[in-house]
Amino acid sequence: MARVKVGVIGAGVISNIYLKNCTGMWSQAVEVTAIADLVHELAVQRAEAYGIAKVYTVDELLADPTIEIVLNLTAPAVHAALNLRALEAGKHVYTEKPFALNREDAEAVLQLAEARGLLVGCAPDTFLGAGIQTCIKLIDDGWIGRPYAASSTIVMGNAWDGLHPNFQNFLKLGGDPLMDMGPYYLTALIAMFGPVHRVTGSAQQLRQEVRVENPGSHAYGQTVPVSAPTNVSAVLDFDNGVVATLQATKESFGYMPRLEVYGTEGNLVVPDPNFFGGPILLRPAHGEPREVAYSHPYTEDSRGAGIADMAYAVQLQRPHRASGRLAQHVLDISLGVFESSQTERHMTLTTSVVRPAPLPLGLHHHRLDR
Ligand SMILES: NC(=O)c1ccc[n+]([C@@H]2O[C@H](COP(=O)([O-])OP(=O)(O)OC[C@H]3O[C@@H](n4cnc5c(N)ncnc54)[C@H](O)[C@@H]3O)[C@@H](O)[C@H]2O)c1
């Protein structure tokens, strides 16, 4: 298969692992040929570190006819606008999450892509890792009987330690716990159970501003506004009958994730969907809990699996797994949870999605297709 040429927009923190993997483990599928960032110097640094031939402005990158996929690693507030520009320029798009900040922007991106015959993909792609793919196989093969419930918790420290160069983005909508961390858990749940039809939620914003008290921060001593919920509880009703809870907070300390699935014949402790691997614990109805071996590869940070899978989709004319429609459904769930909290009602969703196909067994090293 010919490699698909990728231009990266956004050379910030997360670009490092994408560039490492897209020029390494996923380089049978993609070839990164150009990079751009508003901060030109950052793009230059990344190009030097990962051997990328061209450093462009965004306009130059979009005008390069050799680039087939734009990989959008910018801040949440500009994802949708840049994705629209890339599609207008005739490129497929793979974007970091959140897919958009509102339903209108998400739908506009998908409709433009469909009208132009272009593909849209979106992070997270951690559900393509060994952890979640093995759990999907265990559930599909009946090891816990019929799943009826799941409990997911993402509890982490606050963003106001100010250590991220643009930590302010985590204090706004899009960087809040539900929109920033929720996609890992929601996407994993959809990959296991399929779509959600109803959500209920309660969202809290515990503070209006924060003072950066970490002397290690470039913003030490500054007071910064908070404009999004920092603690959210949700109940999700899946089409397949599973009722799941999701707790998403950045008001806590340290990092304490948890995802468990309960079935009529056993329980499953699922690895943290923020990562590709992690211990899997099966507790059968009769017998002791035991750790289960992986059925699938990719336990290390394999970010870029989603765009690599999309490159196969471009070349082989087959669906890709970390799709825009999946991300739109995740966004719809998150916005529905906020709306439920505001209106004090259950929210019935208007979007749905086909569960992404599990990865086949026995794939060759660093391949996502046969
Ligand atoms: N940092 C992480 O650990 C992490 C992990 C997973 C996903 N993400 C997601 O990745 C995205 C980027 O996160 P990050 O941590 O790398 O942020 P970052 O702030 O470090 O990087 C974003 C980069 O985008 C550039 N940028 C912003 N607007 C632009 C525009 N209009 N045109 C060109 N460049 C522009 C900025 O200059 C910056 O260098 C976010 O959506 C985030 O949710 C981050």
The ligand as an SDF file (V2000), in Angstrom:
LIG
                    3D

 44 48  0  0  0  0  0  0  0  0999 V2000
   -1.3720   17.5170   25.9880 N   0  0  0  0  0  0  0  0  0  0  0  0
   -1.8890   16.3080   26.0470 C   0  0  0  0  0  0  0  0  0  0  0  0
   -1.4580   15.4580   26.8620 O   0  0  0  0  0  0  0  0  0  0  0  0
   -2.9860   15.9010   25.1150 C   0  0  0  0  0  0  0  0  0  0  0  0
   -3.3080   14.5520   25.0720 C   0  0  0  0  0  0  0  0  0  0  0  0
   -4.2760   14.1230   24.1770 C   0  0  0  0  0  0  0  0  0  0  0  0
   -4.9280   15.0430   23.3920 C   0  0  0  0  0  0  0  0  0  0  0  0
   -4.6370   16.3620   23.4500 N   0  0  0  0  0  0  0  0  0  0  0  0
   -5.3900   17.2880   22.5910 C   0  0  0  0  0  0  0  0  0  0  0  0
   -4.5290   17.7650   21.5770 O   0  0  0  0  0  0  0  0  0  0  0  0
   -4.8410   19.1090   21.2460 C   0  0  0  0  0  0  0  0  0  0  0  0
   -3.6030   19.9430   21.4370 C   0  0  0  0  0  0  0  0  0  0  0  0
   -3.1570   19.7910   22.7760 O   0  0  0  0  0  0  0  0  0  0  0  0
   -1.7000   20.2370   23.2050 P   0  0  0  0  0  0  0  0  0  0  0  0
   -1.5700   19.8070   24.6050 O   0  0  0  0  0  0  0  0  0  0  0  0
   -0.7170   19.7980   22.2020 O   0  0  0  0  0  0  0  0  0  0  0  0
   -1.8890   21.8290   23.1510 O   0  0  0  0  0  0  0  0  0  0  0  0
   -0.7730   22.9220   22.9100 P   0  0  0  0  0  0  0  0  0  0  0  0
   -1.3880   24.1960   23.3520 O   0  0  0  0  0  0  0  0  0  0  0  0
    0.5130   22.4970   23.4990 O   0  0  0  0  0  0  0  0  0  0  0  0
   -0.5960   22.8880   21.3170 O   0  0  0  0  0  0  0  0  0  0  0  0
   -1.5070   23.4470   20.4210 C   0  0  0  0  0  0  0  0  0  0  0  0
   -0.7140   24.1120   19.3290 C   0  0  0  0  0  0  0  0  0  0  0  0
   -1.6190   24.5600   18.3220 O   0  0  0  0  0  0  0  0  0  0  0  0
   -1.1570   25.8150   17.8510 C   0  0  0  0  0  0  0  0  0  0  0  0
   -2.3060   26.5300   17.2790 N   0  0  0  0  0  0  0  0  0  0  0  0
   -3.4020   26.9840   17.9170 C   0  0  0  0  0  0  0  0  0  0  0  0
   -4.2360   27.5610   17.0340 N   0  0  0  0  0  0  0  0  0  0  0  0
   -3.6540   27.4430   15.8130 C   0  0  0  0  0  0  0  0  0  0  0  0
   -4.0450   27.8460   14.5220 C   0  0  0  0  0  0  0  0  0  0  0  0
   -5.1960   28.4860   14.3000 N   0  0  0  0  0  0  0  0  0  0  0  0
   -3.2210   27.5650   13.4940 N   0  0  0  0  0  0  0  0  0  0  0  0
   -2.0460   26.9150   13.6980 C   0  0  0  0  0  0  0  0  0  0  0  0
   -1.6220   26.5180   14.9150 N   0  0  0  0  0  0  0  0  0  0  0  0
   -2.4290   26.7820   15.9670 C   0  0  0  0  0  0  0  0  0  0  0  0
   -0.6030   26.5090   19.0840 C   0  0  0  0  0  0  0  0  0  0  0  0
    0.3060   27.5240   18.7400 O   0  0  0  0  0  0  0  0  0  0  0  0
    0.0500   25.3500   19.8240 C   0  0  0  0  0  0  0  0  0  0  0  0
    1.4250   25.2130   19.5080 O   0  0  0  0  0  0  0  0  0  0  0  0
   -5.9960   19.5080   22.1690 C   0  0  0  0  0  0  0  0  0  0  0  0
   -7.2020   19.3910   21.4850 O   0  0  0  0  0  0  0  0  0  0  0  0
   -5.9400   18.4920   23.3050 C   0  0  0  0  0  0  0  0  0  0  0  0
   -7.2170   18.2070   23.8330 O   0  0  0  0  0  0  0  0  0  0  0  0
   -3.6550   16.8050   24.2840 C   0  0  0  0  0  0  0  0  0  0  0  0
  1  2  1  0
  2  3  2  0
  2  4  1  0
  4  5  1  0
  4 44  2  0
  5  6  2  0
  6  7  1  0
  7  8  2  0
  8  9  1  0
  8 44  1  0
  9 10  1  0
  9 42  1  0
 10 11  1  0
 11 12  1  0
 11 40  1  0
 12 13  1  0
 13 14  1  0
 14 15  2  0
 14 16  1  0
 14 17  1  0
 17 18  1  0
 18 19  2  0
 18 20  1  0
 18 21  1  0
 21 22  1  0
 22 23  1  0
 23 24  1  0
 23 38  1  0
 24 25  1  0
 25 26  1  0
 25 36  1  0
 26 27  1  0
 26 35  1  0
 27 28  2  0
 28 29  1  0
 29 30  1  0
 29 35  2  0
 30 31  1  0
 30 32  2  0
 32 33  1  0
 33 34  2  0
 34 35  1  0
 36 37  1  0
 36 38  1  0
 38 39  1  0
 40 41  1  0
 40 42  1  0
 42 43  1  0
M  CHG  2   8   1  16  -1
M  END
$$$$
